[in-house]
Amino acid sequence: MPEALTAKPSVRPANPRFSSGPCAKRPGWSLQALSGALVGRSHRSTEGRARLNEVITRSKAMLGMPEGWVLGIVPASDTGAVEMVLWSILGTRPVDVLAFESFSATWANDIIAQLSLPEARVLKAEYGEIPDLAQVDWSRDVVLTWNGTTSGARLPYDAAIPTQRDGLVICDATSAAFAMDLPWEKLDVVTWSWQKVLGGEAAHGMLALSPRAVERLVSTPPPRALPKIFRLTNAKGLIEGIFKGDTINTPSMLCVEDALDGLKWAEGIGGLKGLIARSEANLATIAAWEAQSDWARFLATTPAHRSSTAICLRIVAPWFTALDHATQTAAAKKIVSLLGKEGVAMDVGSYRDAPPGLRLWGGATVEAADLAAVLPWLDWAYEQVRREHA
């Protein structure tokens, strides 16, 4: 390690917020962006419904959602959106679940332990890897996470998912939507939340359904009782109001205003292509540093599988790998703590279930210049901890 790294770097990130959720606000954001929010107004008023529907229509247009798909705002963030679909749709066919990080493992556990589906299979991969798609039976329903928020591994755009299949593909895309191209023709359900790529406020989820998914919901009632907050159909069929802004429960109109602000900003920088370009530039910034680093490596070893949003790093220095897991965890946390105390990188520790290391958000609201500025600080903090263990 060069002697220069014993001194603190001279340049600091303008925005040190690299949390993987809630994520950094768009560049230039301030509370003034919410000044037009319909606070104190009913979300069921004409104006309230119009704002909610505007989030839906702008999102559909930006993502290039195919004709015939419907999109709704639902409670409880991405988790709520995924759970609504799992409980509403699964049970009429066997299920394959891809589990390669914490949240996809949660969906697998819910399907096995909570829904108790007898013919469910879990196809696992370690953190940083993705399951072998050749092992998936596409005649089954398939539940997958497109991007591993806690592992830094993502499915490639050309993932081997057949466009003609018997089962439905349910995709948790919360840290992929708006930062990665999604092959809509290979998917039937897509979910995400506002607090990821566009930096919106939390608590609300987005649920997109293909015509095939709608047909399943309408023609095959769920084989279990559902609470009101999970119900997508009634005696008349699909509850269409959900997909026009008539939400199941009361949303925050402040959060709605913030979501619209993020969407309008995204439109101003080139829409989906602009968002993807910014996120990929962030990944490239870290990749150039990682290629020269003598202590850090991407947790995702395959370049095509490396996430451009949840960028996860492991520590590979021999002194570190020789430590037991508890000591590794403590050392990694010390690096994170030093960065936080200096105010140069907030909330960059690896997820609690992931291997000890670092995780920096690289979504479109993060500036590449800020990532470039923080990288020397990673080296500095690592060197302080390394010396403690010398």
N, C-alpha and C positions, 0 to 999 in steps of 0.2 A: 504494500500500500504506500503510495507516495507520501512524503513527509508533509506536503502541502495540505493533506486531508486532516492534519491535526488542528488546523486553523479553520474557523467557521467560514463558509463561503460568504462572499460579499453581496451577492444578489439574492433577493427573496422573491418568491412568487407573489404576484399582485393579489391573487386569490388562493389561499392555502386550503380550500375546501375540496378534498378529494374523496369524500365519503361515497360509498356505493349505495347509499339510500338512507334517508333522503339525500338527493344529489345536489350538486352546485346549481344555483339559479343561473339563468341565461346572463351573458355579459351585459352589464349596464342595468340590471334589474334593481328596482327599489320598491318600497311600499307604495309609492305613487302609482305604480302599475295597477294597483287594486282599487284606485280611487273611484272607479265607476261601478264597483261591485253592487249587486242588488241586496245589500244588507238590510235586514228588517222587512224584506219582502218575501212573499210566499214563492217557493219554487214551483208551485202549481199555477201561479199567475201567468197571464199571456207572455209577459216579458221574461219570467223565470223559465218557462218551458222553452222559449226561443233561445235563451242563452245555453241551456243544456243541449238543445238540438244543434246549436252551432258548434259545440265541441264535437258532437258526433259527425256532422257533415264535413267539417274541416279535417278531422282525423281520417275519415274514409277517403277523402280526396287526396290528402298528402301521402297516404300509404298505398294508394293505387288499389284499393280493395275491389275485387271483381264485382261485376253486376250480379245482383241477386243475394249478395251477402247482407246481413243486418248487423248493426253495431249498437250496443247499449251501454249505459253507465250503471254500474251495480255497486252495492256496498262492500266495504271491507277490503279495499285495495285488490291487488292481483290475487291474493290468497282467497278472498271471497269469490272472485270470478271463477277461479279454478274449482273451488269446492262446490259451487253451484252446479257446474257442469258434471263433475264426478258423480254427485248425488242424483242429478236429474237424468243423466244419459246412461251411465254404466249399469250393466247387469243383464242385458239381453244377449250379449255376446261374450266370449272369453276375452281377456284383456292382457296385453303386453305393456309393461311399464319400463321405460328407460330411466335408470337411476345412476347419476354420475356426479352428484353434488348434493348439498344439504336439502334444497327445496324439492328436487325430484325424488330424493329419498323420502321426504315427507309425504308426497303424493303416493308413493309406493306403500308406505305404512298405512295410510288412510284406506287405500284400496284393499289391502290384505287384512288389517286389524279392525278397521271400523266398518267398512262396507262388507267385509267377509266374503268377497267374491271367490268362489272355490276354484275357478279355472284361471286365476290370475298368475302370470309369470313376471318376475322381476329380472331384467337384464342389467347387470351392474358393470360399472367401470370405476377405476380409482380416480381420485381427484387429479385433474389435469388431462384425463383421457375421456374418450366418449365410447359408448357401447358399440359393439359390432352390429351394424344395421342388417347385415346378412342373416343374422339370427332371428330377426323379427318376423312374425307371422302376420302379414298384412290382411289376412282374412279376419283377424281379431280387431277389436278396438285397440288403439295404441295411444298411450299417454307419454308425452315427452316434454322436456324443457329444451328450448332452442339454444339458449345461452346459459351456461353455468355461472350464475352471479357469484357463487362462493368458490368456484374452482378455476375460473378463467378459461374454460374450454367451451367451444361452441360447435354446433353442427355447421358444415359448409353449405353454401347455397345449393349446390348440386347433390345434396344428400340423397342417397339411394332410396327414396320414398316413391313408390309407384303412383302415377296419377290415376290409374284404374285400380281400385281396391274395394274389397267388400266392407271392411271395417272403417270406423271414423278415426281420424288422427286429431287428437286433442293436444294443443301446443301452448305451453306456458312460455310466452315471449316477453316477459316483463322487462328484462334488460337487453332485449334485442330490438323490439319495436322502435322505429325511428332512428336506429343506428345501423341496421343491417337489412339487406334485402331478404324478404321472406317469400318463399315459393308458394303463393296462395293456392295454386292448383293442387298442391300436395297436402294441404291442410284442410281441416273441417271446423275446428274451433281454435281461436287464437285469443289469448288474454294478455293484458298488461296493466300497468298502473301509472298514475300521473307523475310519481315522484322519482322516476328514473331518468330516461334520456332527455326529456324536456324540462327536468328540474321542477316539476309542479309540486304542489303541496299534497300530503298523503290522505289516506282514508277512502279513496274512490278507485274502483276498478273498471276496466273496459273489457267487454265481452263481445267478440265477433263470431258469428255463426254462418256457415255456408248453407246453401239450400239443402244439402244432404243432412246436415245436422238439424236444421229446422224440421225436415221431414221426419227424422227419428223422434224428435221431441213430441211432435204432434201425433204421430201414428202409434207410438209405443209409450204409454204412460210409465213413469218410473216405478219399479217394483218395490217401492218403499214409500212411507209417509214422508212428506217434506214440510218444514216450517215455511211460513209465508215468505221469509227473506230469501229462500232458495227457489221459489216457484217461478217458472218461466212460461207456463201454460195454464189454461183454465178450460172450462167445459167448451169454450168456443174455439180453442186452439192456442196458437202462440199469443202471448200477451204483447201485442204490437206496440203499446204505449211505451214499454221499457226501451224500445229501440227508436223512439222519437223524442226522448227527453222526459218522459213521465216516469220518474224513478220510483223504485220500490219503497224507499224510505227517504227521509229528508237529507239532501246533500248540503254541503257548505257552499254558499254562493261566493264566498271569498275564494275557495279552492277552484270553483268553476271559472271565476274571473282570471285566476292565475293560470289555469290550463289554457284559456283562450289567449292570454298574453304570450305563453310559450309557443303556441301554434302560430300566431301571427309573426313572432320573431323568426320562427323556422321558415315560414313562407318567404320572409324577406331575405334570407340567406341562401335561397335556392331550393327550398323544400326538402324532400327526402334525399335527393342527391347531395345537397349541401350538408345536410346533417351527417350522412354517411362519410363524406369526405373529411369532415372535421374529426369524427371519431377515428377514422383510419389514420389520419395524420397524428393523432395522439398516440396510437399504438406504435406507429413508425418512430416517433420520438423516443419512446422507451426502448424499442427494439434496437435502435442504434447504440444506446447506452449499454443495454444488456449484452450486446455482442462484444463489448470491450471490458465488461466487468469481470473481476476475478473472484467475485463472491455471490453474485445473484444470477439466477436463471428463471425463465418463465416456468411456471408450474405446468403449463401445457407444453409438452415437448414437441408436438407436431405443429409447424408454423401455420398450416391451413386451419387448424383447430383453435388458434389463439384468439381469445375474445378481444375486441377493440373497446369494450366498455369496462367490464370487471377484469382489470389487468392484475393477475396474481403472480407474485414472485416468491421463489423459495431460496433459501440460503444454502449454498453448496460448499462453502469453505471447509476444509478438512477439520479444523478445530471445532466447528459448529456441528458437523455431522457426527463427530465422535461423542457428543454429549447425549445423555439420556433425554427422552422426550420432554420431561418436565423442565429440565434445565434449558433445552432448546426454546421451549415456549416462553420461559422467563426472559431469556436473552432477546428474543424477537420482540417481546413486549417492551423491553427497555429501549430498543431502537425506536419503537413507535412513540414511547413516552418522551424521549429526547426531542423528536421532531415536533410533537405537540407542544412541549414547553417552549420551544423556540418560535412557535407560531408559524411554522413553514409548511406543515402538512398535518391536517387534522383528520383523525378517524381512518388511518391507513393500515391498521392491523388486519391480518388475515382473519377470516371467519372462524368462529370458535371450534368448529368441527373439522376445519381444513388443516393441512400441515402448517407448522409455524412459519411465518414469513410476513410478507407485505401484500396489500391489495390497494391499488390506486384506481379510482374511477377515471375512465377515458371517454365518457360520453360526450355528446356534441356541445354541452354547455361549458365544458372545460377547455381552456385555451391551451394550445400546444406550447406557447411561451411559458406558461406557468409550470407545465410538466418539465420543460427543459430546465427551468430555474430550480426545481425541487430536486433534481437528480444528484447534483453535487452534495446536497444536504443528506441524501440517503447514504452516500459514501462516507460523509463526515460522521453521521450517527452510528453507522456500522463500525467505523474505526474506533470510536470511543468504547463501544461494547467489546470489540475484539480485544482491545488492550486490557480490559478488565479480566479477560480469560487467558491472557498470555502466560 
